[in-house]
Amino acid sequence: MWAAIILACSLELDTCKNLANPDVYRTLDACLDSLGEGIVAAETNGWTVINYTCLNWKNRDLEMSV
């Protein structure tokens, strides 16, 4: 099971937040697809994406995408 996580900050980089889709994905590919959608949504709403990843809950390994 995978979770999509995005770190996004304001344009001034003085405010940051974690963006996470509440859905859990069965495959890494599905999680990465969700990240793509999430990045577009964050940037559309004025956030700067700093980093993003998929977390494998089974072994808690991160698949770093940056």
C-alpha positions in Angstrom: 0.0 0.0 0.0 1.3 3.4 -1.0 0.6 7.0 0.1 1.3 10.1 -2.0 3.0 13.0 -0.1 3.9 16.5 -1.3 5.8 19.2 0.5 4.7 22.6 -0.8 5.5 26.1 0.3 4.2 29.6 -0.4 6.0 31.6 -3.1 7.8 33.5 -0.3 8.9 30.1 1.2 7.8 31.3 4.7 4.8 29.0 5.0 5.0 25.3 4.1 2.6 22.4 4.4 2.3 18.7 3.8 -0.2 17.8 1.1 -1.4 14.2 1.1 -4.1 12.5 -0.8 -6.3 10.5 1.7 -6.4 7.6 -0.7 -4.0 4.7 -0.3 -2.8 3.0 -3.6 -2.1 -0.6 -4.2 0.8 0.1 -6.7 3.7 2.5 -6.9 2.5 3.5 -10.4 -0.9 4.5 -9.1 0.7 6.5 -6.4 3.0 8.3 -8.8 0.0 9.1 -11.0 -1.6 10.7 -8.0 1.5 12.7 -7.3 1.4 14.1 -10.8 -2.2 15.3 -10.3 -1.4 16.6 -6.8 1.6 18.7 -8.1 -0.5 20.3 -10.8 -3.2 21.1 -8.2 -0.8 22.5 -5.7 0.9 24.8 -8.3 -2.5 25.9 -9.7 -3.4 27.0 -6.2 -0.2 29.1 -5.9 2.1 26.7 -4.0 5.7 25.9 -4.9 6.3 22.1 -4.7 9.6 21.5 -2.9 9.6 17.7 -2.8 7.3 14.8 -3.3 7.4 11.0 -2.7 5.4 7.8 -2.3 5.6 6.0 1.0 5.3 2.2 1.0 3.4 1.5 4.2 4.4 -2.2 4.1 8.0 -1.6 4.7 7.9 2.2 5.2 10.4 2.8 2.4 10.2 6.0 0.4 10.3 6.1 -3.3 12.0 9.5 -3.9 10.7 11.0 -7.1 12.9 14.1 -7.1 
